[in-house]
Amino acid sequence: MEDRIEGTGPSPAQRRAATELINEARASSVRLIDSLTRLWDGIVEASALTANDDEHDPEGATVAYERAQLRDVLKQARADLDDLDQAAQRVLTDEYWVCERCGGPISAARLTARPATRICITCAASKVAG
């Protein structure tokens, strides 16, 4: 993705590149959610076939832990998908390239690495430090 010229909107090539990047990330997220959902369904089905006595079953705590871990990963994957959908909307309004925190530009390299990001690297670094 080429850098945009200050004071102008993104070029058609930049819009296409951003849209393609977001669509690729979105497709990957959808595949991940589908895979995690199948795993979740398998765990739920396997749990239904066994006794639900986690307290006395040496494997019970492990299954409960794995189920909780998988639930959290699935929740995060769905949130990531929502973020990518919002990023696609920001492309349409030219907000995609602008940091929500400081109003400065978000570099093409950062957008390539994190297509759903809403803040520039400087603001991200200050968020981590503060």
Backbone atoms as SQL, in Angstrom:
CREATE TABLE atoms (id INTEGER PRIMARY KEY, chain TEXT, resi INTEGER, resn TEXT, atom TEXT, x REAL, y REAL, z REAL);
INSERT INTO atoms VALUES
  (1, 'A', 1, 'MET', 'N', 0.853, -1.163, 0.000),
  (2, 'A', 1, 'MET', 'CA', 0.000, 0.000, 0.000),
  (3, 'A', 1, 'MET', 'C', 0.902, 1.231, 0.000),
  (4, 'A', 2, 'GLU', 'N', 0.738, 2.117, -0.961),
  (5, 'A', 2, 'GLU', 'CA', 1.557, 3.323, -1.011),
  (6, 'A', 2, 'GLU', 'C', 1.063, 4.334, 0.017),
  (7, 'A', 3, 'ASP', 'N', 1.975, 5.214, 0.473),
  (8, 'A', 3, 'ASP', 'CA', 1.562, 6.248, 1.423),
  (9, 'A', 3, 'ASP', 'C', 0.706, 7.278, 0.716),
  (10, 'A', 4, 'ARG', 'N', -0.237, 7.834, 1.439),
  (11, 'A', 4, 'ARG', 'CA', -1.106, 8.828, 0.825),
  (12, 'A', 4, 'ARG', 'C', -0.460, 10.200, 0.921),
  (13, 'A', 5, 'ILE', 'N', -0.810, 11.056, 0.003),
  (14, 'A', 5, 'ILE', 'CA', -0.281, 12.410, -0.027),
  (15, 'A', 5, 'ILE', 'C', -1.063, 13.237, 0.970),
  (16, 'A', 6, 'GLU', 'N', -0.355, 13.983, 1.820),
  (17, 'A', 6, 'GLU', 'CA', -0.990, 14.795, 2.862),
  (18, 'A', 6, 'GLU', 'C', -1.978, 15.777, 2.250),
  (19, 'A', 7, 'GLY', 'N', -3.157, 15.853, 2.840),
  (20, 'A', 7, 'GLY', 'CA', -4.160, 16.809, 2.386),
  (21, 'A', 7, 'GLY', 'C', -5.078, 16.278, 1.301),
  (22, 'A', 8, 'THR', 'N', -4.818, 15.078, 0.835),
  (23, 'A', 8, 'THR', 'CA', -5.690, 14.498, -0.187),
  (24, 'A', 8, 'THR', 'C', -6.283, 13.213, 0.349),
  (25, 'A', 9, 'GLY', 'N', -7.363, 12.795, -0.260),
  (26, 'A', 9, 'GLY', 'CA', -7.955, 11.521, 0.120),
  (27, 'A', 9, 'GLY', 'C', -7.149, 10.384, -0.481),
  (28, 'A', 10, 'PRO', 'N', -7.484, 9.194, -0.082),
  (29, 'A', 10, 'PRO', 'CA', -6.776, 8.033, -0.626),
  (30, 'A', 10, 'PRO', 'C', -7.058, 7.879, -2.121),
  (31, 'A', 11, 'SER', 'N', -6.082, 7.361, -2.827),
  (32, 'A', 11, 'SER', 'CA', -6.242, 7.116, -4.263),
  (33, 'A', 11, 'SER', 'C', -7.105, 5.870, -4.463),
  (34, 'A', 12, 'PRO', 'N', -7.642, 5.698, -5.657),
  (35, 'A', 12, 'PRO', 'CA', -8.394, 4.459, -5.933),
  (36, 'A', 12, 'PRO', 'C', -7.554, 3.204, -5.686),
  (37, 'A', 13, 'ALA', 'N', -6.255, 3.268, -6.003),
  (38, 'A', 13, 'ALA', 'CA', -5.375, 2.112, -5.769),
  (39, 'A', 13, 'ALA', 'C', -5.248, 1.828, -4.276),
  (40, 'A', 14, 'GLN', 'N', -5.168, 2.881, -3.463),
  (41, 'A', 14, 'GLN', 'CA', -5.075, 2.701, -2.019),
  (42, 'A', 14, 'GLN', 'C', -6.374, 2.118, -1.464),
  (43, 'A', 15, 'ARG', 'N', -7.494, 2.580, -1.970),
  (44, 'A', 15, 'ARG', 'CA', -8.791, 2.032, -1.535),
  (45, 'A', 15, 'ARG', 'C', -8.893, 0.541, -1.883),
  (46, 'A', 16, 'ARG', 'N', -8.497, 0.198, -3.115),
  (47, 'A', 16, 'ARG', 'CA', -8.543, -1.214, -3.543),
  (48, 'A', 16, 'ARG', 'C', -7.633, -2.065, -2.672),
  (49, 'A', 17, 'ALA', 'N', -6.418, -1.574, -2.440),
  (50, 'A', 17, 'ALA', 'CA', -5.457, -2.337, -1.635),
  (51, 'A', 17, 'ALA', 'C', -5.979, -2.535, -0.210),
  (52, 'A', 18, 'ALA', 'N', -6.531, -1.493, 0.379),
  (53, 'A', 18, 'ALA', 'CA', -7.074, -1.600, 1.735),
  (54, 'A', 18, 'ALA', 'C', -8.240, -2.570, 1.774),
  (55, 'A', 19, 'THR', 'N', -9.116, -2.472, 0.788),
  (56, 'A', 19, 'THR', 'CA', -10.276, -3.364, 0.731),
  (57, 'A', 19, 'THR', 'C', -9.839, -4.813, 0.565),
  (58, 'A', 20, 'GLU', 'N', -8.864, -5.058, -0.303),
  (59, 'A', 20, 'GLU', 'CA', -8.354, -6.426, -0.493),
  (60, 'A', 20, 'GLU', 'C', -7.732, -6.961, 0.792),
  (61, 'A', 21, 'LEU', 'N', -6.957, -6.135, 1.462),
  (62, 'A', 21, 'LEU', 'CA', -6.307, -6.545, 2.711),
  (63, 'A', 21, 'LEU', 'C', -7.349, -6.894, 3.767),
  (64, 'A', 22, 'ILE', 'N', -8.345, -6.051, 3.899),
  (65, 'A', 22, 'ILE', 'CA', -9.410, -6.300, 4.876),
  (66, 'A', 22, 'ILE', 'C', -10.186, -7.554, 4.510),
  (67, 'A', 23, 'ASN', 'N', -10.496, -7.725, 3.229),
  (68, 'A', 23, 'ASN', 'CA', -11.243, -8.914, 2.793),
  (69, 'A', 23, 'ASN', 'C', -10.461, -10.197, 3.047),
  (70, 'A', 24, 'GLU', 'N', -9.150, -10.161, 2.815),
  (71, 'A', 24, 'GLU', 'CA', -8.321, -11.345, 3.084),
  (72, 'A', 24, 'GLU', 'C', -8.314, -11.670, 4.583),
  (73, 'A', 25, 'ALA', 'N', -8.136, -10.647, 5.400),
  (74, 'A', 25, 'ALA', 'CA', -8.131, -10.853, 6.857),
  (75, 'A', 25, 'ALA', 'C', -9.497, -11.338, 7.327),
  (76, 'A', 26, 'ARG', 'N', -10.543, -10.795, 6.727),
  (77, 'A', 26, 'ARG', 'CA', -11.907, -11.194, 7.095),
  (78, 'A', 26, 'ARG', 'C', -12.158, -12.661, 6.734),
  (79, 'A', 27, 'ALA', 'N', -11.729, -13.063, 5.538),
  (80, 'A', 27, 'ALA', 'CA', -11.907, -14.459, 5.118),
  (81, 'A', 27, 'ALA', 'C', -11.157, -15.397, 6.057),
  (82, 'A', 28, 'SER', 'N', -9.969, -14.998, 6.473),
  (83, 'A', 28, 'SER', 'CA', -9.195, -15.803, 7.419),
  (84, 'A', 28, 'SER', 'C', -9.918, -15.906, 8.759),
  (85, 'A', 29, 'SER', 'N', -10.490, -14.799, 9.220),
  (86, 'A', 29, 'SER', 'CA', -11.244, -14.810, 10.480),
  (87, 'A', 29, 'SER', 'C', -12.475, -15.701, 10.386),
  (88, 'A', 30, 'VAL', 'N', -13.169, -15.647, 9.264),
  (89, 'A', 30, 'VAL', 'CA', -14.360, -16.489, 9.082),
  (90, 'A', 30, 'VAL', 'C', -13.966, -17.967, 9.112),
  (91, 'A', 31, 'ARG', 'N', -12.844, -18.312, 8.449),
  (92, 'A', 31, 'ARG', 'CA', -12.376, -19.710, 8.478),
  (93, 'A', 31, 'ARG', 'C', -12.031, -20.133, 9.908),
  (94, 'A', 32, 'LEU', 'N', -11.370, -19.240, 10.645),
  (95, 'A', 32, 'LEU', 'CA', -11.010, -19.541, 12.028),
  (96, 'A', 32, 'LEU', 'C', -12.260, -19.743, 12.884),
  (97, 'A', 33, 'ILE', 'N', -13.238, -18.871, 12.738),
  (98, 'A', 33, 'ILE', 'CA', -14.483, -18.988, 13.503),
  (99, 'A', 33, 'ILE', 'C', -15.189, -20.292, 13.166),
  (100, 'A', 34, 'ASP', 'N', -15.235, -20.654, 11.889),
  (101, 'A', 34, 'ASP', 'CA', -15.862, -21.917, 11.490),
  (102, 'A', 34, 'ASP', 'C', -15.147, -23.107, 12.134),
  (103, 'A', 35, 'SER', 'N', -13.826, -23.077, 12.114),
  (104, 'A', 35, 'SER', 'CA', -13.042, -24.169, 12.696),
  (105, 'A', 35, 'SER', 'C', -13.248, -24.245, 14.215),
  (106, 'A', 36, 'LEU', 'N', -13.200, -23.093, 14.873),
  (107, 'A', 36, 'LEU', 'CA', -13.404, -23.065, 16.321),
  (108, 'A', 36, 'LEU', 'C', -14.814, -23.502, 16.699),
  (109, 'A', 37, 'THR', 'N', -15.775, -23.135, 15.889),
  (110, 'A', 37, 'THR', 'CA', -17.166, -23.546, 16.151),
  (111, 'A', 37, 'THR', 'C', -17.312, -25.060, 16.044),
  (112, 'A', 38, 'ARG', 'N', -16.639, -25.658, 15.044),
  (113, 'A', 38, 'ARG', 'CA', -16.676, -27.121, 14.922),
  (114, 'A', 38, 'ARG', 'C', -16.024, -27.776, 16.139),
  (115, 'A', 39, 'LEU', 'N', -14.901, -27.222, 16.587),
  (116, 'A', 39, 'LEU', 'CA', -14.252, -27.754, 17.789),
  (117, 'A', 39, 'LEU', 'C', -15.170, -27.623, 18.999),
  (118, 'A', 40, 'TRP', 'N', -15.803, -26.459, 19.138),
  (119, 'A', 40, 'TRP', 'CA', -16.731, -26.228, 20.250),
  (120, 'A', 40, 'TRP', 'C', -17.860, -27.247, 20.217),
  (121, 'A', 41, 'ASP', 'N', -18.448, -27.433, 19.055),
  (122, 'A', 41, 'ASP', 'CA', -19.542, -28.402, 18.919),
  (123, 'A', 41, 'ASP', 'C', -19.083, -29.807, 19.292),
  (124, 'A', 42, 'GLY', 'N', -17.855, -30.158, 18.910),
  (125, 'A', 42, 'GLY', 'CA', -17.309, -31.465, 19.255),
  (126, 'A', 42, 'GLY', 'C', -17.111, -31.632, 20.745),
  (127, 'A', 43, 'ILE', 'N', -16.622, -30.600, 21.401),
  (128, 'A', 43, 'ILE', 'CA', -16.423, -30.660, 22.850),
  (129, 'A', 43, 'ILE', 'C', -17.767, -30.770, 23.561),
  (130, 'A', 44, 'VAL', 'N', -18.729, -29.979, 23.131),
  (131, 'A', 44, 'VAL', 'CA', -20.061, -30.025, 23.749),
  (132, 'A', 44, 'VAL', 'C', -20.681, -31.405, 23.551),
  (133, 'A', 45, 'GLU', 'N', -20.550, -31.950, 22.356),
  (134, 'A', 45, 'GLU', 'CA', -21.110, -33.279, 22.067),
  (135, 'A', 45, 'GLU', 'C', -20.416, -34.346, 22.912),
  (136, 'A', 46, 'ALA', 'N', -19.094, -34.264, 23.011),
  (137, 'A', 46, 'ALA', 'CA', -18.350, -35.244, 23.818),
  (138, 'A', 46, 'ALA', 'C', -18.709, -35.122, 25.292),
  (139, 'A', 47, 'SER', 'N', -18.938, -33.903, 25.753),
  (140, 'A', 47, 'SER', 'CA', -19.310, -33.693, 27.155),
  (141, 'A', 47, 'SER', 'C', -20.667, -34.302, 27.451),
  (142, 'A', 48, 'ALA', 'N', -21.547, -34.236, 26.484),
  (143, 'A', 48, 'ALA', 'CA', -22.902, -34.767, 26.687),
  (144, 'A', 48, 'ALA', 'C', -22.886, -36.295, 26.813),
  (145, 'A', 49, 'LEU', 'N', -21.864, -36.919, 26.263),
  (146, 'A', 49, 'LEU', 'CA', -21.786, -38.378, 26.281),
  (147, 'A', 49, 'LEU', 'C', -21.109, -38.927, 27.528),
  (148, 'A', 50, 'THR', 'N', -20.543, -38.037, 28.346),
  (149, 'A', 50, 'THR', 'CA', -19.831, -38.485, 29.542),
  (150, 'A', 50, 'THR', 'C', -20.533, -37.973, 30.791),
  (151, 'A', 51, 'ALA', 'N', -20.151, -38.517, 31.914),
  (152, 'A', 51, 'ALA', 'CA', -20.698, -38.054, 33.195),
  (153, 'A', 51, 'ALA', 'C', -20.228, -36.628, 33.449),
  (154, 'A', 52, 'ASN', 'N', -21.053, -35.830, 34.046),
  (155, 'A', 52, 'ASN', 'CA', -20.725, -34.431, 34.296),
  (156, 'A', 52, 'ASN', 'C', -20.186, -34.208, 35.704),
  (157, 'A', 53, 'ASP', 'N', -19.425, -35.126, 36.214),
  (158, 'A', 53, 'ASP', 'CA', -18.876, -35.032, 37.564),
  (159, 'A', 53, 'ASP', 'C', -17.431, -34.546, 37.483),
  (160, 'A', 54, 'ASP', 'N', -17.232, -33.245, 37.206),
  (161, 'A', 54, 'ASP', 'CA', -15.891, -32.679, 37.083),
  (162, 'A', 54, 'ASP', 'C', -15.082, -32.829, 38.368),
  (163, 'A', 55, 'GLU', 'N', -15.759, -32.808, 39.495),
  (164, 'A', 55, 'GLU', 'CA', -15.067, -32.853, 40.775),
  (165, 'A', 55, 'GLU', 'C', -14.328, -34.176, 40.973),
  (166, 'A', 56, 'HIS', 'N', -14.920, -35.295, 40.532),
  (167, 'A', 56, 'HIS', 'CA', -14.323, -36.605, 40.763),
  (168, 'A', 56, 'HIS', 'C', -13.701, -37.213, 39.510),
  (169, 'A', 57, 'ASP', 'N', -13.929, -36.619, 38.387),
  (170, 'A', 57, 'ASP', 'CA', -13.372, -37.121, 37.130),
  (171, 'A', 57, 'ASP', 'C', -12.034, -36.435, 36.879),
  (172, 'A', 58, 'PRO', 'N', -10.932, -37.196, 36.814),
  (173, 'A', 58, 'PRO', 'CA', -9.623, -36.564, 36.626),
  (174, 'A', 58, 'PRO', 'C', -9.531, -35.775, 35.321),
  (175, 'A', 59, 'GLU', 'N', -10.324, -36.108, 34.317),
  (176, 'A', 59, 'GLU', 'CA', -10.307, -35.379, 33.061),
  (177, 'A', 59, 'GLU', 'C', -11.306, -34.227, 33.064),
  (178, 'A', 60, 'GLY', 'N', -12.207, -34.176, 34.013),
  (179, 'A', 60, 'GLY', 'CA', -13.261, -33.168, 34.031),
  (180, 'A', 60, 'GLY', 'C', -12.739, -31.751, 34.062),
  (181, 'A', 61, 'ALA', 'N', -11.772, -31.490, 34.923),
  (182, 'A', 61, 'ALA', 'CA', -11.231, -30.133, 35.017),
  (183, 'A', 61, 'ALA', 'C', -10.541, -29.739, 33.726),
  (184, 'A', 62, 'THR', 'N', -9.874, -30.674, 33.090),
  (185, 'A', 62, 'THR', 'CA', -9.191, -30.404, 31.828),
  (186, 'A', 62, 'THR', 'C', -10.200, -30.053, 30.746),
  (187, 'A', 63, 'VAL', 'N', -11.283, -30.806, 30.652),
  (188, 'A', 63, 'VAL', 'CA', -12.312, -30.531, 29.653),
  (189, 'A', 63, 'VAL', 'C', -12.944, -29.164, 29.912),
  (190, 'A', 64, 'ALA', 'N', -13.230, -28.867, 31.169),
  (191, 'A', 64, 'ALA', 'CA', -13.816, -27.572, 31.509),
  (192, 'A', 64, 'ALA', 'C', -12.851, -26.436, 31.156),
  (193, 'A', 65, 'TYR', 'N', -11.580, -26.627, 31.435),
  (194, 'A', 65, 'TYR', 'CA', -10.571, -25.620, 31.108),
  (195, 'A', 65, 'TYR', 'C', -10.484, -25.416, 29.604),
  (196, 'A', 66, 'GLU', 'N', -10.414, -26.506, 28.864),
  (197, 'A', 66, 'GLU', 'CA', -10.333, -26.415, 27.405),
  (198, 'A', 66, 'GLU', 'C', -11.568, -25.732, 26.828),
  (199, 'A', 67, 'ARG', 'N', -12.719, -26.049, 27.370),
  (200, 'A', 67, 'ARG', 'CA', -13.962, -25.433, 26.909),
  (201, 'A', 67, 'ARG', 'C', -13.927, -23.921, 27.165),
  (202, 'A', 68, 'ALA', 'N', -13.461, -23.511, 28.335),
  (203, 'A', 68, 'ALA', 'CA', -13.368, -22.087, 28.664),
  (204, 'A', 68, 'ALA', 'C', -12.359, -21.378, 27.761),
  (205, 'A', 69, 'GLN', 'N', -11.228, -22.024, 27.524),
  (206, 'A', 69, 'GLN', 'CA', -10.219, -21.449, 26.626),
  (207, 'A', 69, 'GLN', 'C', -10.778, -21.277, 25.224),
  (208, 'A', 70, 'LEU', 'N', -11.404, -22.305, 24.715),
  (209, 'A', 70, 'LEU', 'CA', -11.968, -22.257, 23.372),
  (210, 'A', 70, 'LEU', 'C', -13.053, -21.193, 23.268),
  (211, 'A', 71, 'ARG', 'N', -13.895, -21.088, 24.300),
  (212, 'A', 71, 'ARG', 'CA', -14.945, -20.061, 24.311),
  (213, 'A', 71, 'ARG', 'C', -14.328, -18.668, 24.192),
  (214, 'A', 72, 'ASP', 'N', -13.236, -18.427, 24.927),
  (215, 'A', 72, 'ASP', 'CA', -12.593, -17.115, 24.902),
  (216, 'A', 72, 'ASP', 'C', -11.938, -16.834, 23.555),
  (217, 'A', 73, 'VAL', 'N', -11.299, -17.832, 22.961),
  (218, 'A', 73, 'VAL', 'CA', -10.681, -17.647, 21.647),
  (219, 'A', 73, 'VAL', 'C', -11.756, -17.379, 20.591),
  (220, 'A', 74, 'LEU', 'N', -12.859, -18.092, 20.670),
  (221, 'A', 74, 'LEU', 'CA', -13.969, -17.887, 19.732),
  (222, 'A', 74, 'LEU', 'C', -14.554, -16.488, 19.890),
  (223, 'A', 75, 'LYS', 'N', -14.689, -16.047, 21.130),
  (224, 'A', 75, 'LYS', 'CA', -15.202, -14.693, 21.400),
  (225, 'A', 75, 'LYS', 'C', -14.271, -13.651, 20.789),
  (226, 'A', 76, 'GLN', 'N', -12.956, -13.826, 20.940),
  (227, 'A', 76, 'GLN', 'CA', -11.991, -12.886, 20.376),
  (228, 'A', 76, 'GLN', 'C', -12.022, -12.913, 18.846),
  (229, 'A', 77, 'ALA', 'N', -12.149, -14.086, 18.260),
  (230, 'A', 77, 'ALA', 'CA', -12.211, -14.184, 16.798),
  (231, 'A', 77, 'ALA', 'C', -13.432, -13.449, 16.251),
  (232, 'A', 78, 'ARG', 'N', -14.556, -13.560, 16.945),
  (233, 'A', 78, 'ARG', 'CA', -15.765, -12.833, 16.518),
  (234, 'A', 78, 'ARG', 'C', -15.573, -11.322, 16.667),
  (235, 'A', 79, 'ALA', 'N', -14.905, -10.901, 17.728),
  (236, 'A', 79, 'ALA', 'CA', -14.622, -9.474, 17.916),
  (237, 'A', 79, 'ALA', 'C', -13.688, -8.967, 16.811),
  (238, 'A', 80, 'ASP', 'N', -12.697, -9.785, 16.444),
  (239, 'A', 80, 'ASP', 'CA', -11.787, -9.417, 15.357),
  (240, 'A', 80, 'ASP', 'C', -12.558, -9.255, 14.042),
  (241, 'A', 81, 'LEU', 'N', -13.504, -10.141, 13.799),
  (242, 'A', 81, 'LEU', 'CA', -14.321, -10.050, 12.588),
  (243, 'A', 81, 'LEU', 'C', -15.143, -8.763, 12.598),
  (244, 'A', 82, 'ASP', 'N', -15.717, -8.417, 13.733),
  (245, 'A', 82, 'ASP', 'CA', -16.455, -7.156, 13.856),
  (246, 'A', 82, 'ASP', 'C', -15.539, -5.957, 13.583),
  (247, 'A', 83, 'ASP', 'N', -14.314, -6.010, 14.110),
  (248, 'A', 83, 'ASP', 'CA', -13.352, -4.927, 13.884),
  (249, 'A', 83, 'ASP', 'C', -13.026, -4.786, 12.398),
  (250, 'A', 84, 'LEU', 'N', -12.891, -5.906, 11.702),
  (251, 'A', 84, 'LEU', 'CA', -12.610, -5.857, 10.269),
  (252, 'A', 84, 'LEU', 'C', -13.795, -5.295, 9.492),
  (253, 'A', 85, 'ASP', 'N', -15.008, -5.628, 9.910),
  (254, 'A', 85, 'ASP', 'CA', -16.194, -5.055, 9.268),
  (255, 'A', 85, 'ASP', 'C', -16.229, -3.540, 9.462),
  (256, 'A', 86, 'GLN', 'N', -15.858, -3.088, 10.662),
  (257, 'A', 86, 'GLN', 'CA', -15.798, -1.649, 10.924),
  (258, 'A', 86, 'GLN', 'C', -14.696, -0.986, 10.098),
  (259, 'A', 87, 'ALA', 'N', -13.579, -1.687, 9.917),
  (260, 'A', 87, 'ALA', 'CA', -12.491, -1.160, 9.094),
  (261, 'A', 87, 'ALA', 'C', -12.958, -0.981, 7.648),
  (262, 'A', 88, 'ALA', 'N', -13.725, -1.925, 7.147),
  (263, 'A', 88, 'ALA', 'CA', -14.252, -1.807, 5.787),
  (264, 'A', 88, 'ALA', 'C', -15.139, -0.575, 5.655),
  (265, 'A', 89, 'GLN', 'N', -15.909, -0.285, 6.677),
  (266, 'A', 89, 'GLN', 'CA', -16.748, 0.924, 6.667),
  (267, 'A', 89, 'GLN', 'C', -15.880, 2.184, 6.713),
  (268, 'A', 90, 'ARG', 'N', -14.779, 2.147, 7.471),
  (269, 'A', 90, 'ARG', 'CA', -13.893, 3.306, 7.557),
  (270, 'A', 90, 'ARG', 'C', -13.204, 3.586, 6.228),
  (271, 'A', 91, 'VAL', 'N', -12.965, 2.536, 5.426),
  (272, 'A', 91, 'VAL', 'CA', -12.400, 2.753, 4.089),
  (273, 'A', 91, 'VAL', 'C', -13.363, 3.604, 3.264),
  (274, 'A', 92, 'LEU', 'N', -14.640, 3.297, 3.355),
  (275, 'A', 92, 'LEU', 'CA', -15.654, 4.012, 2.576),
  (276, 'A', 92, 'LEU', 'C', -15.769, 5.485, 2.965),
  (277, 'A', 93, 'THR', 'N', -15.460, 5.809, 4.218),
  (278, 'A', 93, 'THR', 'CA', -15.595, 7.192, 4.712),
  (279, 'A', 93, 'THR', 'C', -14.249, 7.910, 4.807),
  (280, 'A', 94, 'ASP', 'N', -13.192, 7.288, 4.308),
  (281, 'A', 94, 'ASP', 'CA', -11.823, 7.834, 4.350),
  (282, 'A', 94, 'ASP', 'C', -11.260, 7.949, 5.763),
  (283, 'A', 95, 'GLU', 'N', -11.909, 7.363, 6.756),
  (284, 'A', 95, 'GLU', 'CA', -11.408, 7.393, 8.126),
  (285, 'A', 95, 'GLU', 'C', -10.368, 6.303, 8.382),
  (286, 'A', 96, 'TYR', 'N', -10.242, 5.365, 7.465),
  (287, 'A', 96, 'TYR', 'CA', -9.359, 4.209, 7.644),
  (288, 'A', 96, 'TYR', 'C', -7.903, 4.618, 7.862),
  (289, 'A', 97, 'TRP', 'N', -7.482, 5.666, 7.222),
  (290, 'A', 97, 'TRP', 'CA', -6.092, 6.084, 7.242),
  (291, 'A', 97, 'TRP', 'C', -5.794, 7.110, 8.327),
  (292, 'A', 98, 'VAL', 'N', -6.772, 7.437, 9.185),
  (293, 'A', 98, 'VAL', 'CA', -6.638, 8.492, 10.185),
  (294, 'A', 98, 'VAL', 'C', -6.744, 7.902, 11.598),
  (295, 'A', 99, 'CYS', 'N', -5.792, 8.252, 12.444),
  (296, 'A', 99, 'CYS', 'CA', -5.784, 7.778, 13.827),
  (297, 'A', 99, 'CYS', 'C', -6.961, 8.361, 14.596),
  (298, 'A', 100, 'GLU', 'N', -7.691, 7.496, 15.272),
  (299, 'A', 100, 'GLU', 'CA', -8.836, 7.951, 16.066),
  (300, 'A', 100, 'GLU', 'C', -8.417, 8.745, 17.295),
  (301, 'A', 101, 'ARG', 'N', -7.211, 8.536, 17.760),
  (302, 'A', 101, 'ARG', 'CA', -6.771, 9.192, 18.980),
  (303, 'A', 101, 'ARG', 'C', -6.178, 10.578, 18.707),
  (304, 'A', 102, 'CYS', 'N', -5.225, 10.676, 17.784),
  (305, 'A', 102, 'CYS', 'CA', -4.529, 11.949, 17.572),
  (306, 'A', 102, 'CYS', 'C', -4.934, 12.657, 16.281),
  (307, 'A', 103, 'GLY', 'N', -5.622, 11.955, 15.384),
  (308, 'A', 103, 'GLY', 'CA', -6.034, 12.561, 14.115),
  (309, 'A', 103, 'GLY', 'C', -4.955, 12.556, 13.054),
  (310, 'A', 104, 'GLY', 'N', -3.792, 12.007, 13.386),
  (311, 'A', 104, 'GLY', 'CA', -2.698, 11.923, 12.420),
  (312, 'A', 104, 'GLY', 'C', -2.866, 10.719, 11.503),
  (313, 'A', 105, 'PRO', 'N', -1.977, 10.587, 10.532),
  (314, 'A', 105, 'PRO', 'CA', -2.074, 9.458, 9.603),
  (315, 'A', 105, 'PRO', 'C', -1.633, 8.145, 10.248),
  (316, 'A', 106, 'ILE', 'N', -2.240, 7.066, 9.795),
  (317, 'A', 106, 'ILE', 'CA', -1.798, 5.715, 10.170),
  (318, 'A', 106, 'ILE', 'C', -0.964, 5.226, 9.002),
  (319, 'A', 107, 'SER', 'N', 0.244, 4.785, 9.262),
  (320, 'A', 107, 'SER', 'CA', 1.154, 4.388, 8.185),
  (321, 'A', 107, 'SER', 'C', 0.633, 3.164, 7.436),
  (322, 'A', 108, 'ALA', 'N', 1.004, 3.100, 6.177),
  (323, 'A', 108, 'ALA', 'CA', 0.624, 1.963, 5.339),
  (324, 'A', 108, 'ALA', 'C', 1.171, 0.660, 5.928),
  (325, 'A', 109, 'ALA', 'N', 2.379, 0.702, 6.487),
  (326, 'A', 109, 'ALA', 'CA', 2.980, -0.502, 7.073),
  (327, 'A', 109, 'ALA', 'C', 2.148, -1.004, 8.254),
  (328, 'A', 110, 'ARG', 'N', 1.665, -0.088, 9.087),
  (329, 'A', 110, 'ARG', 'CA', 0.844, -0.492, 10.236),
  (330, 'A', 110, 'ARG', 'C', -0.487, -1.070, 9.763),
  (331, 'A', 111, 'LEU', 'N', -1.098, -0.445, 8.777),
  (332, 'A', 111, 'LEU', 'CA', -2.368, -0.942, 8.259),
  (333, 'A', 111, 'LEU', 'C', -2.195, -2.306, 7.593),
  (334, 'A', 112, 'THR', 'N', -1.051, -2.530, 6.971),
  (335, 'A', 112, 'THR', 'CA', -0.782, -3.836, 6.365),
  (336, 'A', 112, 'THR', 'C', -0.635, -4.897, 7.449),
  (337, 'A', 113, 'ALA', 'N', 0.059, -4.551, 8.527),
  (338, 'A', 113, 'ALA', 'CA', 0.277, -5.507, 9.622),
  (339, 'A', 113, 'ALA', 'C', -0.983, -5.728, 10.449),
  (340, 'A', 114, 'ARG', 'N', -1.788, -4.680, 10.619),
  (341, 'A', 114, 'ARG', 'CA', -2.997, -4.747, 11.458),
  (342, 'A', 114, 'ARG', 'C', -4.137, -4.055, 10.722),
  (343, 'A', 115, 'PRO', 'N', -4.780, -4.747, 9.790),
  (344, 'A', 115, 'PRO', 'CA', -5.791, -4.112, 8.937),
  (345, 'A', 115, 'PRO', 'C', -6.969, -3.482, 9.690),
  (346, 'A', 116, 'ALA', 'N', -7.237, -3.909, 10.898),
  (347, 'A', 116, 'ALA', 'CA', -8.377, -3.362, 11.643),
  (348, 'A', 116, 'ALA', 'C', -7.974, -2.282, 12.637),
  (349, 'A', 117, 'THR', 'N', -6.700, -1.896, 12.633),
  (350, 'A', 117, 'THR', 'CA', -6.256, -0.906, 13.613),
  (351, 'A', 117, 'THR', 'C', -6.977, 0.423, 13.427),
  (352, 'A', 118, 'ARG', 'N', -7.136, 1.118, 14.534),
  (353, 'A', 118, 'ARG', 'CA', -7.791, 2.427, 14.494),
  (354, 'A', 118, 'ARG', 'C', -6.856, 3.537, 14.967),
  (355, 'A', 119, 'ILE', 'N', -5.642, 3.145, 15.400),
  (356, 'A', 119, 'ILE', 'CA', -4.713, 4.140, 15.924),
  (357, 'A', 119, 'ILE', 'C', -3.332, 3.979, 15.304),
  (358, 'A', 120, 'CYS', 'N', -2.605, 5.084, 15.252),
  (359, 'A', 120, 'CYS', 'CA', -1.253, 5.076, 14.693),
  (360, 'A', 120, 'CYS', 'C', -0.285, 4.395, 15.658),
  (361, 'A', 121, 'ILE', 'N', 0.908, 4.137, 15.184),
  (362, 'A', 121, 'ILE', 'CA', 1.900, 3.430, 16.001),
  (363, 'A', 121, 'ILE', 'C', 2.324, 4.259, 17.211),
  (364, 'A', 122, 'THR', 'N', 2.383, 5.585, 17.070),
  (365, 'A', 122, 'THR', 'CA', 2.771, 6.441, 18.187),
  (366, 'A', 122, 'THR', 'C', 1.735, 6.343, 19.310),
  (367, 'A', 123, 'CYS', 'N', 0.466, 6.411, 18.957),
  (368, 'A', 123, 'CYS', 'CA', -0.586, 6.302, 19.970),
  (369, 'A', 123, 'CYS', 'C', -0.632, 4.899, 20.559),
  (370, 'A', 124, 'ALA', 'N', -0.381, 3.887, 19.733),
  (371, 'A', 124, 'ALA', 'CA', -0.359, 2.510, 20.241),
  (372, 'A', 124, 'ALA', 'C', 0.768, 2.334, 21.246),
  (373, 'A', 125, 'ALA', 'N', 1.921, 2.917, 20.950),
  (374, 'A', 125, 'ALA', 'CA', 3.057, 2.818, 21.859),
  (375, 'A', 125, 'ALA', 'C', 2.774, 3.552, 23.166),
  (376, 'A', 126, 'SER', 'N', 2.123, 4.709, 23.089),
  (377, 'A', 126, 'SER', 'CA', 1.807, 5.448, 24.319),
  (378, 'A', 126, 'SER', 'C', 0.738, 4.733, 25.137),
  (379, 'A', 127, 'LYS', 'N', -0.138, 4.003, 24.468),
  (380, 'A', 127, 'LYS', 'CA', -1.164, 3.223, 25.173),
  (381, 'A', 127, 'LYS', 'C', -0.521, 2.087, 25.966),
  (382, 'A', 128, 'VAL', 'N', 0.486, 1.445, 25.361),
  (383, 'A', 128, 'VAL', 'CA', 1.196, 0.352, 26.025),
  (384, 'A', 128, 'VAL', 'C', 2.035, 0.895, 27.180),
  (385, 'A', 129, 'ALA', 'N', 2.687, 2.011, 26.963),
  (386, 'A', 129, 'ALA', 'CA', 3.557, 2.592, 27.982),
  (387, 'A', 129, 'ALA', 'C', 2.752, 3.187, 29.132),
  (388, 'A', 130, 'GLY', 'N', 1.555, 3.697, 28.840),
  (389, 'A', 130, 'GLY', 'CA', 0.768, 4.380, 29.866),
  (390, 'A', 130, 'GLY', 'C', -0.233, 3.525, 30.437);
